[in-house]
Amino acid sequence: MNSAQIHEAFTRFQTACPKPTTELRCLSPFELLIAVILSAQATDKKVNEATARLFPLANTPQTILDLGEAGLKDHIKTIGLYNTKAANIRRTCALLLERHGGEVPRDRVALEALPGVGRKTANVILNTAFGEPTIAVDTHIFRVANRTGLAPGRTVREVEEGLLTATPEEFRQDAHHWLILHGRYVCTARKPRCPECPIHDLCAYPHKTEVN
């Protein structure tokens, strides 16, 4: 896509969904952090089911630690890799109390120093919790960026940097949410729903599906 097409694409995304946000249910930066850690290789639906059990009982670093390892695992055992995630969450809670007064830091380096938090998770926190114009590239966004020609790249980092460069500043804050929703519900992996796509005529994908 050229710059004019990219601007038009984001204009259409904005018109269709003026105020996009995460589908993870959370009421604080800490709840978002825990939900995103849990979301690795898990659906938002499964995470929301687990946090609906967890957060009413424990939604701060100290209260999660107070649950104990077995107690935490009992609340998240329906999620894949729950043993590893429980260990990371408990270590993260301890570090938040030790280094940040129990608060989620608004700093990339500090976030990425937390167990279970990589660049993608840090970008989600910075964008969704703190309103920074970052773009977290997951499998959906990686696919959309490459398939449409919006920001082709061989690696997640290349796509992230390409999107940050290509996305007009006015759309950068919400770009992450628009693209993930587009990849999740329209530009799907196996059979994209091209006839329903709002940017069908702008997209560079050569194998568009047709109306059945």
N, C-alpha and C positions, 0 to 999 in steps of 0.2 A: 504493500500500500504506500502511496505517496502521502505527503503531509496533509493535503486537503482531504483525502479519503479518510485518513486517521481522525481528523477533526470531526468529519461528518459521522464516522462510526461512533465516536464517544458522545456526540450530540444526540444520536438516536438512543444509545444506552441510557443517557440521562433522561430523555423524554419518557422512555418506557418505565424507568425506575429512578425517580428523582432522589430518593434517600436510601441507597442500598446499605446493608450492614451484614454482619456475620449471622449465620444461622445457628451458631452455638449460643445457648442460653446462658447469659451471665449478667451479673449486676455490678461487677467491680473489676478493676484491672487484675486483681488476684484470681477471681473466679475465671476470667478469660484465660489467664496464664495456665491454670490447671486444666481447663477444657482443651486448650490447644496442645498441651503435652499429651493428653489422653487421645487426641484425635489422630495421632500418627498411625497410619494403616488401619484406621477405623472410621466409620461413617459418623457424620454429625448426629444422626438419629440415635445411634448407639451411645455416643458420648452424652447427649442430652438426657437419655434414660438413666445413665449412671449418675450424672451430676444432680439430677432431680432427687436421687436418694442421698447423695453425699452432702450437697451444699446446705440443706436445712439443718444438718447436724454439725457440719464443719466447713467453714468458708473463709478461714484465716489461717496463716501459717501455724499458729500455736494450737488451734483447735484440731487441725489435721494431724499434727504431731501427737496430740492427746489421744487420738483414736488408736494409736499403736499401729504397728505394721499389719497385724492380722485384721484389725478393724478397718483399715483403709482398703486392704485387698478385698474384703468382703463386699464393699460398696462398688468396686470397679471390676470385679471378676468376670463380668460379662463382656469386657473389652479385651481384644487381642493384646498380647504382650503385657498383661496386667502386672505380672511380677516385677518386670523391669521398670515399668511406669510407676509403680508404687514406690520402688526404691528411689527413683529419680525425684519424685514428688516430695518424699520425706527429706531427702538431702537438699532439695531446693528450698523447702520451708525453713530448714535449719539455717541455711545461708542467708535467706531473707531476714531472719531475726538477728543473725549475727552481724551482718554487714549493712543492712538497709532499714533497720528499725521496723521490720515486718512489712515494709511497703515494696511494691514492685518498682524497680528503678526505671527511670525514663532515659536510659542510656544503652546503646547497642552493646558496647563492650561488657558492661555489667550484666546485661541480660544473657549474652552468649556464654558467660561464665557459669551460669546456672545449669545444673544437670538436666539433660533432656531438652535443652533449649539450643537450637541451632539458628542459622541466619534466617531461615523461613519463619520460624516461630517468633524470633525477635522482631521481624518486619510486621507480623500480624499484630503483636502487642503495641509497637510504636504507632502503627496506623490506626487500629481500632480503639485502643484504650487512650492514646495520647494525641490523636489527630495529626500525626506526621504523614507527609505524602510519600510513604514507602509502598513498594509493591512486593508482596510475598508470592513467589512463584512456586505453585504446587503442580501436580501432574495435569490438572485441568488447564491452568493458565499456560503452562509450557506447550500443551497441545494447541490451544487457541492461537497463541502468538505465532507459532510456526505454521499452522494450517492456513490461517487467514492471510499471512504475510505481514501482520502487524509489527512483529519484532522477531524475525527468525534468529535462531541461535542453536548451537550444538549442546550447550550446557545450560543449567538453570541460571548460573551467574550471568552468562551472556544474554539470556532472555531478559533477566531482571534489568541489566544495564541498558539493553535495547529499549525496553518499555519505558524506563525512566527518561531516556533521551527522546523517544518518539511521542510520548503522551503529552499533549498540551498541558501547561501548568494548571489551567482552570479545572482539568479533569483528574489530575494526579491523585488527589485525596481519595477519590472513590473508585479509581480504576481497578484496584485489586478486587473489590467486591463485584463490580460489573463483570469482569472477565471470569471470575470463578463461577458465578451464577450462569453465565453464558455457556461455559464449558460443562457445567453440571447438568443443565437442562435442555440446551439447544445443540451446541457443538459437541455432541457426545462422542465417545471414542469409537464405538463399533459402527454406528450409523447416524451421522449427524442429521439433524432435522432441518435441512437447508430450506425447504419451502416455508418454514415458520421463522426463519432467521431474519432479524431486522437489518442485518448488514449483508444480506445475500448478494446484492449487486456490487458491493465493494470488495468482497472477499476474493482472495487470489487462489483459493483451493480449486484445483482442476477437476476434482471428482465429485462435484456436488450431487446430492441425491435429488430425486424428482418426486413430485406428488404421486402417491400410489393410485 
